Amino acid sequence: MREPIVIIGGGMAGGNAAATLRDEGFSGPVVLLSREPNVPFGRPPLSKTYLRSEEDLAGWYVRPAGWYAEHDVEL
C-alpha cells in the first residue's frame, strides 16, 4: 500500500492539489485536512450579488461536492 498524501488546508490551493493528484494519475490515498466543514472552495469577492444571495458558493467550488468521494479523496 502506498503512503498517503496529506494536504493541509481546504481552500483553493488544497482542493486543486487533490484534483491535480488525481488528474495526473496518483492512485494512492489522498487526505485533505481543513477547518472548513464543506468541500474546498475559493473565497468569493465580497460583491453585491453575493450579499443579495443572487449567487451562491457552488460556483466557487474547486470541484463539485460529489467529486471527492467519486475520486477517493478523504475530507
PDB file as gemmi writes it, atoms N, CA and C in Angstrom:
CRYST1    1.000    1.000    1.000  90.00  90.00  90.00 P 1                      
ATOM      1  N   MET A   1       0.838  -1.177   0.000  1.00  0.00           N  
ATOM      2  CA  MET A   1       0.000   0.000   0.000  1.00  0.00           C  
ATOM      3  C   MET A   1       0.888   1.248   0.000  1.00  0.00           C  
ATOM      4  N   ARG A   2       0.497   2.234  -0.772  1.00  0.00           N  
ATOM      5  CA  ARG A   2       1.248   3.470  -0.850  1.00  0.00           C  
ATOM      6  C   ARG A   2       0.982   4.330   0.372  1.00  0.00           C  
ATOM      7  N   GLU A   3       1.958   5.139   0.722  1.00  0.00           N  
ATOM      8  CA  GLU A   3       1.795   6.113   1.797  1.00  0.00           C  
ATOM      9  C   GLU A   3       0.809   7.174   1.341  1.00  0.00           C  
ATOM     10  N   PRO A   4      -0.028   7.676   2.242  1.00  0.00           N  
ATOM     11  CA  PRO A   4      -0.992   8.707   1.845  1.00  0.00           C  
ATOM     12  C   PRO A   4      -0.313  10.053   1.630  1.00  0.00           C  
ATOM     13  N   ILE A   5      -0.911  10.856   0.804  1.00  0.00           N  
ATOM     14  CA  ILE A   5      -0.538  12.258   0.691  1.00  0.00           C  
ATOM     15  C   ILE A   5      -1.582  13.024   1.483  1.00  0.00           C  
ATOM     16  N   VAL A   6      -1.114  13.796   2.447  1.00  0.00           N  
ATOM     17  CA  VAL A   6      -1.993  14.585   3.299  1.00  0.00           C  
ATOM     18  C   VAL A   6      -1.830  16.047   2.908  1.00  0.00           C  
ATOM     19  N   ILE A   7      -2.931  16.678   2.570  1.00  0.00           N  
ATOM     20  CA  ILE A   7      -2.948  18.078   2.170  1.00  0.00           C  
ATOM     21  C   ILE A   7      -3.566  18.870   3.316  1.00  0.00           C  
ATOM     22  N   ILE A   8      -2.864  19.882   3.773  1.00  0.00           N  
ATOM     23  CA  ILE A   8      -3.351  20.720   4.866  1.00  0.00           C  
ATOM     24  C   ILE A   8      -3.958  21.981   4.267  1.00  0.00           C  
ATOM     25  N   GLY A   9      -5.231  22.201   4.526  1.00  0.00           N  
ATOM     26  CA  GLY A   9      -5.916  23.396   4.038  1.00  0.00           C  
ATOM     27  C   GLY A   9      -6.922  23.050   2.959  1.00  0.00           C  
ATOM     28  N   GLY A  10      -8.149  23.498   3.172  1.00  0.00           N  
ATOM     29  CA  GLY A  10      -9.228  23.155   2.259  1.00  0.00           C  
ATOM     30  C   GLY A  10      -9.678  24.296   1.384  1.00  0.00           C  
ATOM     31  N   GLY A  11      -8.802  25.230   1.129  1.00  0.00           N  
ATOM     32  CA  GLY A  11      -9.153  26.321   0.230  1.00  0.00           C  
ATOM     33  C   GLY A  11      -8.873  25.957  -1.214  1.00  0.00           C  
ATOM     34  N   MET A  12      -8.696  26.957  -2.035  1.00  0.00           N  
ATOM     35  CA  MET A  12      -8.454  26.763  -3.458  1.00  0.00           C  
ATOM     36  C   MET A  12      -7.187  25.930  -3.707  1.00  0.00           C  
ATOM     37  N   ALA A  13      -6.106  26.236  -2.994  1.00  0.00           N  
ATOM     38  CA  ALA A  13      -4.842  25.518  -3.212  1.00  0.00           C  
ATOM     39  C   ALA A  13      -4.958  24.047  -2.816  1.00  0.00           C  
ATOM     40  N   GLY A  14      -5.554  23.778  -1.657  1.00  0.00           N  
ATOM     41  CA  GLY A  14      -5.703  22.393  -1.222  1.00  0.00           C  
ATOM     42  C   GLY A  14      -6.590  21.585  -2.147  1.00  0.00           C  
ATOM     43  N   GLY A  15      -7.706  22.176  -2.566  1.00  0.00           N  
ATOM     44  CA  GLY A  15      -8.606  21.492  -3.491  1.00  0.00           C  
ATOM     45  C   GLY A  15      -7.950  21.215  -4.830  1.00  0.00           C  
ATOM     46  N   ASN A  16      -7.223  22.190  -5.331  1.00  0.00           N  
ATOM     47  CA  ASN A  16      -6.528  21.999  -6.609  1.00  0.00           C  
ATOM     48  C   ASN A  16      -5.404  20.982  -6.494  1.00  0.00           C  
ATOM     49  N   ALA A  17      -4.735  20.924  -5.345  1.00  0.00           N  
ATOM     50  CA  ALA A  17      -3.688  19.922  -5.153  1.00  0.00           C  
ATOM     51  C   ALA A  17      -4.278  18.516  -5.221  1.00  0.00           C  
ATOM     52  N   ALA A  18      -5.401  18.295  -4.539  1.00  0.00           N  
ATOM     53  CA  ALA A  18      -6.051  16.979  -4.565  1.00  0.00           C  
ATOM     54  C   ALA A  18      -6.517  16.642  -5.980  1.00  0.00           C  
ATOM     55  N   ALA A  19      -7.129  17.607  -6.657  1.00  0.00           N  
ATOM     56  CA  ALA A  19      -7.620  17.371  -8.018  1.00  0.00           C  
ATOM     57  C   ALA A  19      -6.465  17.071  -8.971  1.00  0.00           C  
ATOM     58  N   THR A  20      -5.368  17.799  -8.843  1.00  0.00           N  
ATOM     59  CA  THR A  20      -4.216  17.582  -9.722  1.00  0.00           C  
ATOM     60  C   THR A  20      -3.609  16.206  -9.490  1.00  0.00           C  
ATOM     61  N   LEU A  21      -3.518  15.781  -8.229  1.00  0.00           N  
ATOM     62  CA  LEU A  21      -3.002  14.437  -7.963  1.00  0.00           C  
ATOM     63  C   LEU A  21      -3.812  13.391  -8.705  1.00  0.00           C  
ATOM     64  N   ARG A  22      -5.129  13.483  -8.625  1.00  0.00           N  
ATOM     65  CA  ARG A  22      -5.983  12.510  -9.310  1.00  0.00           C  
ATOM     66  C   ARG A  22      -5.919  12.676 -10.827  1.00  0.00           C  
ATOM     67  N   ASP A  23      -5.919  13.920 -11.303  1.00  0.00           N  
ATOM     68  CA  ASP A  23      -5.848  14.157 -12.749  1.00  0.00           C  
ATOM     69  C   ASP A  23      -4.550  13.612 -13.352  1.00  0.00           C  
ATOM     70  N   GLU A  24      -3.470  13.645 -12.563  1.00  0.00           N  
ATOM     71  CA  GLU A  24      -2.169  13.180 -13.041  1.00  0.00           C  
ATOM     72  C   GLU A  24      -1.948  11.693 -12.796  1.00  0.00           C  
ATOM     73  N   GLY A  25      -2.951  11.009 -12.229  1.00  0.00           N  
ATOM     74  CA  GLY A  25      -2.881   9.559 -12.106  1.00  0.00           C  
ATOM     75  C   GLY A  25      -2.406   9.007 -10.778  1.00  0.00           C  
ATOM     76  N   PHE A  26      -2.223   9.853  -9.762  1.00  0.00           N  
ATOM     77  CA  PHE A  26      -1.833   9.323  -8.453  1.00  0.00           C  
ATOM     78  C   PHE A  26      -2.973   8.468  -7.916  1.00  0.00           C  
ATOM     79  N   SER A  27      -2.654   7.214  -7.568  1.00  0.00           N  
ATOM     80  CA  SER A  27      -3.710   6.286  -7.143  1.00  0.00           C  
ATOM     81  C   SER A  27      -3.681   5.975  -5.655  1.00  0.00           C  
ATOM     82  N   GLY A  28      -2.719   6.526  -4.936  1.00  0.00           N  
ATOM     83  CA  GLY A  28      -2.631   6.275  -3.505  1.00  0.00           C  
ATOM     84  C   GLY A  28      -3.650   7.095  -2.730  1.00  0.00           C  
ATOM     85  N   PRO A  29      -3.667   6.909  -1.417  1.00  0.00           N  
ATOM     86  CA  PRO A  29      -4.615   7.656  -0.582  1.00  0.00           C  
ATOM     87  C   PRO A  29      -4.322   9.158  -0.582  1.00  0.00           C  
ATOM     88  N   VAL A  30      -5.371   9.945  -0.685  1.00  0.00           N  
ATOM     89  CA  VAL A  30      -5.277  11.399  -0.597  1.00  0.00           C  
ATOM     90  C   VAL A  30      -6.220  11.848   0.511  1.00  0.00           C  
ATOM     91  N   VAL A  31      -5.672  12.575   1.485  1.00  0.00           N  
ATOM     92  CA  VAL A  31      -6.448  13.070   2.617  1.00  0.00           C  
ATOM     93  C   VAL A  31      -6.313  14.579   2.640  1.00  0.00           C  
ATOM     94  N   LEU A  32      -7.435  15.271   2.693  1.00  0.00           N  
ATOM     95  CA  LEU A  32      -7.443  16.726   2.731  1.00  0.00           C  
ATOM     96  C   LEU A  32      -7.973  17.167   4.094  1.00  0.00           C  
ATOM     97  N   LEU A  33      -7.126  17.834   4.874  1.00  0.00           N  
ATOM     98  CA  LEU A  33      -7.498  18.288   6.218  1.00  0.00           C  
ATOM     99  C   LEU A  33      -7.799  19.777   6.188  1.00  0.00           C  
ATOM    100  N   SER A  34      -8.929  20.146   6.784  1.00  0.00           N  
ATOM    101  CA  SER A  34      -9.338  21.536   6.762  1.00  0.00           C  
ATOM    102  C   SER A  34     -10.258  21.841   7.928  1.00  0.00           C  
ATOM    103  N   ARG A  35     -10.271  23.080   8.351  1.00  0.00           N  
ATOM    104  CA  ARG A  35     -11.244  23.516   9.354  1.00  0.00           C  
ATOM    105  C   ARG A  35     -12.610  23.731   8.719  1.00  0.00           C  
ATOM    106  N   GLU A  36     -12.631  23.945   7.410  1.00  0.00           N  
ATOM    107  CA  GLU A  36     -13.886  24.188   6.710  1.00  0.00           C  
ATOM    108  C   GLU A  36     -14.752  22.935   6.758  1.00  0.00           C  
ATOM    109  N   PRO A  37     -16.046  23.075   7.011  1.00  0.00           N  
ATOM    110  CA  PRO A  37     -16.919  21.896   7.096  1.00  0.00           C  
ATOM    111  C   PRO A  37     -17.347  21.353   5.736  1.00  0.00           C  
ATOM    112  N   ASN A  38     -17.096  22.090   4.665  1.00  0.00           N  
ATOM    113  CA  ASN A  38     -17.560  21.693   3.335  1.00  0.00           C  
ATOM    114  C   ASN A  38     -16.395  21.378   2.416  1.00  0.00           C  
ATOM    115  N   VAL A  39     -16.716  21.155   1.163  1.00  0.00           N  
ATOM    116  CA  VAL A  39     -15.685  20.863   0.163  1.00  0.00           C  
ATOM    117  C   VAL A  39     -14.863  22.124  -0.116  1.00  0.00           C  
ATOM    118  N   PRO A  40     -13.641  21.964  -0.653  1.00  0.00           N  
ATOM    119  CA  PRO A  40     -12.790  23.117  -0.931  1.00  0.00           C  
ATOM    120  C   PRO A  40     -13.443  24.115  -1.898  1.00  0.00           C  
ATOM    121  N   PHE A  41     -13.265  25.379  -1.588  1.00  0.00           N  
ATOM    122  CA  PHE A  41     -13.792  26.430  -2.450  1.00  0.00           C  
ATOM    123  C   PHE A  41     -12.910  27.659  -2.361  1.00  0.00           C  
ATOM    124  N   GLY A  42     -12.968  28.478  -3.401  1.00  0.00           N  
ATOM    125  CA  GLY A  42     -12.263  29.744  -3.396  1.00  0.00           C  
ATOM    126  C   GLY A  42     -13.071  30.761  -2.621  1.00  0.00           C  
ATOM    127  N   ARG A  43     -12.405  31.719  -2.099  1.00  0.00           N  
ATOM    128  CA  ARG A  43     -13.099  32.771  -1.366  1.00  0.00           C  
ATOM    129  C   ARG A  43     -13.674  33.764  -2.358  1.00  0.00           C  
ATOM    130  N   PRO A  44     -15.005  33.864  -2.410  1.00  0.00           N  
ATOM    131  CA  PRO A  44     -15.593  34.798  -3.373  1.00  0.00           C  
ATOM    132  C   PRO A  44     -15.337  36.238  -2.941  1.00  0.00           C  
ATOM    133  N   PRO A  45     -15.187  37.112  -3.911  1.00  0.00           N  
ATOM    134  CA  PRO A  45     -15.048  38.517  -3.527  1.00  0.00           C  
ATOM    135  C   PRO A  45     -16.361  39.003  -2.907  1.00  0.00           C  
ATOM    136  N   LEU A  46     -16.261  39.907  -1.989  1.00  0.00           N  
ATOM    137  CA  LEU A  46     -17.461  40.458  -1.381  1.00  0.00           C  
ATOM    138  C   LEU A  46     -18.136  41.349  -2.421  1.00  0.00           C  
ATOM    139  N   SER A  47     -19.216  40.852  -2.960  1.00  0.00           N  
ATOM    140  CA  SER A  47     -19.889  41.579  -4.027  1.00  0.00           C  
ATOM    141  C   SER A  47     -21.362  41.768  -3.679  1.00  0.00           C  
ATOM    142  N   LYS A  48     -21.975  42.700  -4.350  1.00  0.00           N  
ATOM    143  CA  LYS A  48     -23.397  42.954  -4.107  1.00  0.00           C  
ATOM    144  C   LYS A  48     -24.244  41.744  -4.469  1.00  0.00           C  
ATOM    145  N   THR A  49     -23.893  41.055  -5.545  1.00  0.00           N  
ATOM    146  CA  THR A  49     -24.690  39.891  -5.929  1.00  0.00           C  
ATOM    147  C   THR A  49     -24.597  38.787  -4.882  1.00  0.00           C  
ATOM    148  N   TYR A  50     -23.435  38.607  -4.291  1.00  0.00           N  
ATOM    149  CA  TYR A  50     -23.285  37.596  -3.244  1.00  0.00           C  
ATOM    150  C   TYR A  50     -24.078  38.007  -1.997  1.00  0.00           C  
ATOM    151  N   LEU A  51     -23.971  39.254  -1.605  1.00  0.00           N  
ATOM    152  CA  LEU A  51     -24.683  39.729  -0.416  1.00  0.00           C  
ATOM    153  C   LEU A  51     -26.201  39.681  -0.585  1.00  0.00           C  
ATOM    154  N   ARG A  52     -26.675  39.837  -1.807  1.00  0.00           N  
ATOM    155  CA  ARG A  52     -28.122  39.765  -2.066  1.00  0.00           C  
ATOM    156  C   ARG A  52     -28.581  38.335  -2.334  1.00  0.00           C  
ATOM    157  N   SER A  53     -27.686  37.383  -2.148  1.00  0.00           N  
ATOM    158  CA  SER A  53     -27.972  35.952  -2.381  1.00  0.00           C  
ATOM    159  C   SER A  53     -28.331  35.664  -3.824  1.00  0.00           C  
ATOM    160  N   GLU A  54     -27.789  36.438  -4.748  1.00  0.00           N  
ATOM    161  CA  GLU A  54     -28.016  36.192  -6.167  1.00  0.00           C  
ATOM    162  C   GLU A  54     -26.987  35.226  -6.740  1.00  0.00           C  
ATOM    163  N   GLU A  55     -25.983  34.903  -5.964  1.00  0.00           N  
ATOM    164  CA  GLU A  55     -25.027  33.865  -6.333  1.00  0.00           C  
ATOM    165  C   GLU A  55     -24.715  33.082  -5.071  1.00  0.00           C  
ATOM    166  N   ASP A  56     -24.326  31.824  -5.243  1.00  0.00           N  
ATOM    167  CA  ASP A  56     -24.004  31.007  -4.081  1.00  0.00           C  
ATOM    168  C   ASP A  56     -22.587  30.468  -4.203  1.00  0.00           C  
ATOM    169  N   LEU A  57     -22.164  29.703  -3.213  1.00  0.00           N  
ATOM    170  CA  LEU A  57     -20.800  29.186  -3.205  1.00  0.00           C  
ATOM    171  C   LEU A  57     -20.561  28.078  -4.214  1.00  0.00           C  
ATOM    172  N   ALA A  58     -21.605  27.462  -4.731  1.00  0.00           N  
ATOM    173  CA  ALA A  58     -21.422  26.347  -5.657  1.00  0.00           C  
ATOM    174  C   ALA A  58     -20.545  26.732  -6.843  1.00  0.00           C  
ATOM    175  N   GLY A  59     -20.659  27.955  -7.296  1.00  0.00           N  
ATOM    176  CA  GLY A  59     -19.828  28.409  -8.408  1.00  0.00           C  
ATOM    177  C   GLY A  59     -18.370  28.612  -8.041  1.00  0.00           C  
ATOM    178  N   TRP A  60     -18.069  28.599  -6.748  1.00  0.00           N  
ATOM    179  CA  TRP A  60     -16.710  28.818  -6.272  1.00  0.00           C  
ATOM    180  C   TRP A  60     -16.028  27.533  -5.826  1.00  0.00           C  
ATOM    181  N   TYR A  61     -16.739  26.381  -5.905  1.00  0.00           N  
ATOM    182  CA  TYR A  61     -16.132  25.109  -5.530  1.00  0.00           C  
ATOM    183  C   TYR A  61     -15.015  24.761  -6.493  1.00  0.00           C  
ATOM    184  N   VAL A  62     -13.948  24.182  -5.963  1.00  0.00           N  
ATOM    185  CA  VAL A  62     -12.847  23.714  -6.809  1.00  0.00           C  
ATOM    186  C   VAL A  62     -13.368  22.594  -7.706  1.00  0.00           C  
ATOM    187  N   ARG A  63     -14.069  21.651  -7.133  1.00  0.00           N  
ATOM    188  CA  ARG A  63     -14.739  20.556  -7.846  1.00  0.00           C  
ATOM    189  C   ARG A  63     -16.103  20.369  -7.204  1.00  0.00           C  
ATOM    190  N   PRO A  64     -17.068  19.818  -7.938  1.00  0.00           N  
ATOM    191  CA  PRO A  64     -18.398  19.589  -7.341  1.00  0.00           C  
ATOM    192  C   PRO A  64     -18.297  18.706  -6.099  1.00  0.00           C  
ATOM    193  N   ALA A  65     -19.238  18.864  -5.189  1.00  0.00           N  
ATOM    194  CA  ALA A  65     -19.185  18.165  -3.904  1.00  0.00           C  
ATOM    195  C   ALA A  65     -18.992  16.657  -4.050  1.00  0.00           C  
ATOM    196  N   GLY A  66     -19.666  16.028  -4.976  1.00  0.00           N  
ATOM    197  CA  GLY A  66     -19.565  14.582  -5.143  1.00  0.00           C  
ATOM    198  C   GLY A  66     -18.252  14.102  -5.726  1.00  0.00           C  
ATOM    199  N   TRP A  67     -17.484  14.983  -6.315  1.00  0.00           N  
ATOM    200  CA  TRP A  67     -16.228  14.611  -6.970  1.00  0.00           C  
ATOM    201  C   TRP A  67     -15.268  13.955  -5.990  1.00  0.00           C  
ATOM    202  N   TYR A  68     -15.187  14.450  -4.774  1.00  0.00           N  
ATOM    203  CA  TYR A  68     -14.199  13.959  -3.805  1.00  0.00           C  
ATOM    204  C   TYR A  68     -14.441  12.502  -3.442  1.00  0.00           C  
ATOM    205  N   ALA A  69     -15.662  12.128  -3.174  1.00  0.00           N  
ATOM    206  CA  ALA A  69     -15.969  10.730  -2.876  1.00  0.00           C  
ATOM    207  C   ALA A  69     -15.761   9.859  -4.118  1.00  0.00           C  
ATOM    208  N   GLU A  70     -16.164  10.353  -5.262  1.00  0.00           N  
ATOM    209  CA  GLU A  70     -16.015   9.602  -6.521  1.00  0.00           C  
ATOM    210  C   GLU A  70     -14.538   9.343  -6.854  1.00  0.00           C  
ATOM    211  N   HIS A  71     -13.654  10.207  -6.421  1.00  0.00           N  
ATOM    212  CA  HIS A  71     -12.234  10.083  -6.722  1.00  0.00           C  
ATOM    213  C   HIS A  71     -11.409   9.689  -5.493  1.00  0.00           C  
ATOM    214  N   ASP A  72     -12.090   9.180  -4.482  1.00  0.00           N  
ATOM    215  CA  ASP A  72     -11.440   8.634  -3.291  1.00  0.00           C  
ATOM    216  C   ASP A  72     -10.492   9.632  -2.632  1.00  0.00           C  
ATOM    217  N   VAL A  73     -10.990  10.853  -2.449  1.00  0.00           N  
ATOM    218  CA  VAL A  73     -10.271  11.883  -1.706  1.00  0.00           C  
ATOM    219  C   VAL A  73     -11.007  12.041  -0.378  1.00  0.00           C  
ATOM    220  N   GLU A  74     -10.316  11.735   0.704  1.00  0.00           N  
ATOM    221  CA  GLU A  74     -10.936  11.794   2.033  1.00  0.00           C  
ATOM    222  C   GLU A  74     -10.894  13.230   2.553  1.00  0.00           C  
ATOM    223  N   LEU A  75     -12.059  13.728   2.948  1.00  0.00           N  
ATOM    224  CA  LEU A  75     -12.144  15.077   3.519  1.00  0.00           C  
ATOM    225  C   LEU A  75     -12.226  14.983   5.022  1.00  0.00           C  
TER     226      LEU A  75                                                      
END                                                                             
